[in-house]
Amino acid sequence: MGASDPDQQFVQLLTPDGERVEHPDYRFDSGAADEAATIRGLYRDMVLTRRIDTESTALQRHGELGLWAQLLGQEAAQIGSGRALATQDFAFPTYREHGVAYCRGLDPLRVLSLYRGCDQGDWDPREHNFANYTVVIGAQALHATGYAMGVQRDGLVGTGDSERDTAVIAYFGDGATAQGDVSEAMVFAASYHAPVVFFCQNNQFAISATTDRQSRIPLYQRSRGFGFPGVRVDGNDVLAVHAVTTAALQRAREGNGPTLVEAYTYRMGAHTTTDDPTRYRMAEEVEQWRAKDPLTRVELYLSRYGLASPEWFADLAEEADELGHQLRERCKALTDPDPLGIFEQVYVEQTDELARQRDEYAAYRATFVSESAGQEVGA
């Protein structure tokens, strides 16, 4: 089900009005006995992820963060795919996958610490099977493909053991599909039958450039040229995203190679907090997409069929408020890092050249003394 244009058709299981619909190839299967509880869980994930996003945006506006990359409107794409991952699967994000980070158990403060400039986003990827954020557009697609090829060579694909077989997922936006790294990653993934899912969140804008300025065909169809399947899913439908991503990941784990998933969504916020989207898009367009809000449709579904009580929604709102409060206070309590620490984060073993640069910088900093000491700078 989708728009009237054949090129705009996508997999959809929950309409913007909160109605469940059928699809011939995909169905939402949480694997749990209580499906309603699972859907409530997905809704809770989206609500809390949105609160993390809005709180972080407010923190940046108040000067507590240097920058923030908003995900407003893309919660279903991230939560639906993030919750489809098995424990052993590995995710490679861009710089906007706050919802996926949440699903993988990463403390949101680690992400805020990066955007506050307190560290380099250097969490241990092995702890959550979630790689560090990548700012270089499209580079993570190569990282993911290389990792997937390693998983393949370690014998962790196609064994039939659900706790052993591993898939890899690479997240990127529509703008990244114009980068050579993404095309190169798809060449290698296809050639080596790598167990990787390329998950493209098509939020309609590569900063200010629309998708049709970059590609003459729908993005999901580009996988045909590389020799593996592609599918477009309603990126504002968390049930459909979960179903499509689950199938793609399972295909990879079984040794059947890569898949390109295009989550057709919309960036309701700005590209980052330094961006002014009113310069390149109309307010009417934003309002049209707001009617397709990923949270609203699940709320309508749960309410219409009596799957969640008003008290449950109220408790969730309180939980979101508390999360926002705690995140705000913890962010403000972050301490500035030692500037010399950056020299320790380059190589596992320190090189003579880098040590020399560190010592020179340390000597330079030592020429500055605090004004409180009553001395002149450089004295």
C-alpha positions in Angstrom: 0.0 0.0 0.0 1.3 3.5 -0.8 0.9 6.5 -3.0 -0.7 6.5 -6.5 2.7 6.8 -8.2 4.0 3.2 -8.8 7.5 4.3 -7.9 6.2 5.5 -4.5 4.7 2.1 -3.4 6.0 0.8 -0.2 5.3 -1.9 2.4 2.8 -0.6 5.0 1.1 -2.5 7.8 -0.3 0.4 9.9 -1.9 3.4 8.2 -1.5 7.0 9.4 -5.1 6.6 10.8 -4.0 3.7 13.0 -5.6 0.9 10.9 -3.8 -2.4 10.5 -3.5 -3.5 6.8 -2.2 -6.7 5.2 0.7 -7.1 2.9 1.3 -10.2 0.7 5.0 -10.5 1.6 5.5 -9.1 5.0 3.7 -9.3 8.4 4.5 -8.0 11.8 5.6 -10.9 14.0 7.2 -10.0 17.3 7.6 -13.6 18.3 6.0 -12.8 21.6 2.7 -14.3 22.9 1.3 -10.9 23.7 1.6 -8.8 20.5 -0.2 -5.8 22.1 2.5 -5.6 24.7 5.2 -5.7 22.1 3.5 -2.8 20.2 3.2 -0.9 23.4 6.9 -1.4 23.9 7.7 -0.1 20.4 5.5 3.0 21.1 7.3 3.5 24.4 10.6 3.3 22.7 9.6 6.0 20.2 8.2 8.3 22.9 11.4 8.1 24.9 13.6 8.5 21.9 11.6 11.6 20.8 12.1 13.0 24.3 15.8 12.4 24.1 15.8 14.3 20.8 13.7 17.2 21.9 15.6 17.6 25.2 18.9 17.5 23.3 17.7 20.2 20.9 16.7 22.4 23.9 20.1 21.8 25.5 21.8 23.0 22.3 19.6 26.1 22.1 20.7 26.9 25.7 24.4 26.5 24.9 24.9 23.2 26.6 25.7 21.3 23.3 27.8 22.5 20.5 25.5 20.9 17.9 22.7 18.3 17.7 21.5 16.2 14.7 17.7 15.9 15.1 15.8 12.7 14.3 12.3 14.2 14.7 9.9 12.2 12.4 12.3 9.2 12.0 11.6 7.4 15.2 9.7 4.5 13.5 12.5 3.9 11.1 15.1 3.7 13.9 13.1 1.9 16.5 11.5 -0.6 14.1 14.9 -1.6 12.7 16.8 -1.3 16.0 14.4 -3.7 17.7 14.7 -6.2 14.8 18.4 -6.7 15.6 19.5 -9.8 17.4 21.9 -9.5 20.3 24.9 -10.7 18.2 24.1 -8.5 15.2 26.3 -5.4 14.7 25.1 -1.9 13.8 27.1 0.9 12.1 25.4 4.3 12.5 25.8 7.7 11.0 25.5 10.7 13.4 21.7 10.6 13.8 20.9 7.1 15.0 20.0 8.1 18.5 17.0 5.7 18.4 19.1 2.8 17.3 21.7 3.6 20.0 18.8 3.6 22.6 17.7 0.1 21.3 21.2 -1.2 21.6 21.4 -0.1 25.3 23.8 2.8 24.9 23.4 5.5 27.5 22.1 8.6 25.8 24.6 10.6 27.8 27.4 9.1 25.7 25.9 10.6 22.6 25.3 14.0 24.3 28.9 13.9 25.5 30.1 13.7 21.9 27.9 16.7 20.8 29.0 18.6 23.9 32.7 18.1 23.0 33.5 16.2 26.1 34.8 13.2 24.2 35.0 11.8 20.7 32.1 9.5 20.9 34.6 6.8 21.8 32.3 4.2 23.5 33.4 0.6 23.2 31.6 -0.7 20.2 31.9 -4.3 21.5 29.9 -3.5 24.6 26.6 -3.0 22.7 27.5 -4.2 19.1 27.0 -0.6 18.1 29.9 1.2 16.3 30.9 4.8 17.0 29.0 7.6 15.2 30.4 8.4 11.8 30.4 12.0 10.5 32.1 11.3 7.2 29.1 10.8 4.9 28.8 7.1 3.8 32.1 5.8 5.2 30.2 3.5 7.6 28.8 1.5 4.7 32.4 0.3 3.9 33.1 -0.3 7.6 29.9 -2.4 7.9 30.6 -4.4 4.7 34.2 -5.2 5.9 32.9 -6.3 9.2 30.3 -8.4 7.6 32.9 -10.1 5.4 34.9 -10.8 8.6 31.8 -12.3 10.2 31.3 -14.5 7.2 34.9 -15.7 7.3 34.6 -16.5 11.0 31.9 -19.0 10.2 29.1 -17.0 11.8 26.7 -17.1 8.9 24.4 -19.8 7.7 25.0 -22.3 10.5 21.4 -22.6 11.4 22.1 -21.6 15.0 19.9 -18.6 15.8 22.2 -17.5 18.6 25.3 -17.7 16.4 24.4 -16.6 12.9 25.1 -12.8 12.6 24.0 -10.0 10.4 25.4 -6.5 10.1 23.4 -3.3 9.4 24.7 -0.1 7.9 22.6 3.1 8.5 22.8 6.1 6.2 20.6 8.8 4.7 19.4 9.4 1.2 22.2 12.0 0.7 24.9 9.3 1.4 23.7 7.2 -1.6 25.4 9.8 -3.8 28.8 9.1 -2.1 31.3 6.7 -3.7 31.8 4.9 -0.4 28.2 3.6 -0.4 28.5 2.3 -4.0 31.9 0.7 -3.3 30.4 -1.0 -0.2 27.6 -2.4 -2.3 30.0 -3.7 -4.9 32.0 -5.6 -2.3 28.8 -6.8 -0.4 27.4 -8.2 -3.7 30.6 -9.8 -4.9 31.3 -11.5 -1.6 27.7 -12.2 -0.6 28.3 -10.4 2.6 25.6 -10.6 5.4 24.9 -6.9 5.5 21.7 -4.9 5.4 22.0 -1.4 3.9 19.4 0.6 5.7 18.7 4.0 4.1 16.5 6.5 5.9 15.2 8.5 3.0 14.1 11.6 4.9 13.7 13.5 1.6 16.6 16.0 2.1 20.4 15.7 1.8 20.6 18.8 3.9 18.8 21.1 1.4 18.9 19.0 -1.8 15.9 16.9 -2.5 16.2 13.2 -3.3 15.1 13.6 -6.9 18.1 15.8 -7.5 20.4 12.9 -6.7 18.7 9.9 -8.2 16.5 9.4 -11.3 15.0 6.2 -9.9 13.7 5.4 -6.4 16.6 4.6 -4.2 15.6 1.0 -3.3 15.8 0.1 -7.0 19.5 1.0 -7.2 20.3 -2.4 -5.6 19.4 -4.1 -8.8 22.5 -2.8 -10.5 24.6 -4.5 -7.8 22.7 -7.7 -8.0 20.8 -7.9 -4.7 17.2 -7.1 -3.7 15.9 -3.8 -2.5 12.6 -2.9 -0.8 10.9 0.3 0.1 9.0 0.5 3.4 6.8 3.1 5.0 9.5 4.6 7.3 6.8 6.1 9.5 5.2 2.7 10.2 7.1 1.0 13.0 5.4 -2.3 12.4 6.3 -2.4 8.7 9.9 -1.3 9.3 10.3 -4.0 11.9 8.8 -6.7 9.6 11.0 -5.7 6.6 14.2 -5.3 8.6 13.6 -8.6 10.3 13.3 -10.4 7.0 16.4 -8.7 5.6 18.5 -9.5 8.6 17.4 -13.1 8.6 18.2 -13.4 4.9 21.7 -12.1 5.7 22.1 -14.5 8.7 21.2 -17.4 6.5 23.9 -16.6 4.1 21.8 -15.2 1.3 23.6 -11.9 1.0 22.8 -8.2 1.2 19.6 -6.3 1.0 18.9 -2.6 0.6 16.0 -1.3 2.7 14.8 2.2 1.9 12.7 3.6 4.8 10.6 6.3 3.2 10.2 8.9 5.9 10.5 12.6 6.5 12.8 14.8 8.5 10.4 17.0 10.4 13.2 18.9 12.2 16.3 20.5 10.8 19.3 18.7 9.4 21.2 19.9 12.5 20.7 22.7 14.9 22.8 24.9 12.6 20.4 24.5 9.7 17.3 26.6 8.8 15.0 24.3 6.8 12.5 27.1 6.1 14.9 28.3 3.4 14.4 25.3 1.2 11.0 23.7 2.1 7.4 24.9 2.5 5.5 24.8 5.8 2.6 23.1 4.1 4.8 20.1 3.2 5.9 19.7 6.8 2.3 19.8 8.0 1.3 17.1 5.4 4.0 14.8 6.8 3.1 15.7 10.4 -0.3 14.0 9.7 1.8 10.9 9.1 3.6 11.2 12.4 5.0 7.7 13.4 4.0 8.1 17.1 0.4 9.3 16.4 -0.5 6.3 14.3 0.5 3.8 16.9 -1.3 5.9 19.6 -4.4 5.8 17.5 -4.2 2.1 17.0 -3.6 1.3 20.7 -6.4 3.7 21.8 -9.0 2.6 19.2 -8.7 -1.1 20.0 -8.4 -0.6 23.8 -4.8 -2.0 23.9 -3.6 0.8 26.2 -5.4 2.7 28.9 -5.4 6.5 29.4 -3.5 5.8 32.7 -0.8 3.9 30.7 -0.3 6.9 28.4 -0.1 9.2 31.4 2.5 7.0 33.1 4.5 7.0 30.0 4.4 10.8 29.7 5.7 11.0 33.3 8.5 8.6 32.5 9.5 10.7 29.5 9.5 13.8 31.6 11.7 12.1 34.2 14.1 10.9 31.4 14.3 14.4 30.1 15.0 15.9 33.5 17.7 13.3 34.3 19.3 13.7 30.9 19.4 17.5 31.3 21.0 17.4 34.7 23.5 14.8 33.8 24.5 16.7 30.6 25.1 19.9 32.6 27.3 17.9 35.0 29.7 16.7 32.4 33.2 17.9 32.9 35.6 19.3 30.2 38.2 16.8 29.0 42.0 17.2 29.3 43.0 18.7 25.9 46.1 16.5 25.9 43.9 13.4 26.0 43.3 13.7 22.3 46.9 12.5 21.6 46.1 9.2 23.5 43.2 8.4 21.2 45.0 8.0 17.9 47.0 4.8 18.1 47.0 1.8 20.4 50.7 2.3 20.9 52.0 5.9 21.0 54.3 6.9 18.2 57.4 9.0 18.7 56.1 11.7 16.3 52.8 12.0 18.1 54.5 12.0 21.5 56.6 14.9 20.2 53.6 16.8 19.1 51.9 16.2 22.5 54.9 17.5 24.4 55.1 20.6 22.2 51.5 21.3 22.7 51.8 20.7 26.5 54.7 23.2 26.6 52.7 25.7 24.6 49.8 25.4 27.0 52.1 25.9 30.0 52.9 29.4 28.8 49.4 30.4 29.7 48.5 31.1 33.3 45.2 32.0 34.8 44.3 35.6 35.3 43.4 34.7 38.8 47.1 34.2 39.5 47.7 37.8 38.7 50.2 37.1 36.0 50.4 38.1 32.4 49.9 35.5 29.7 53.2 34.1 28.6 55.0 35.2 31.7 
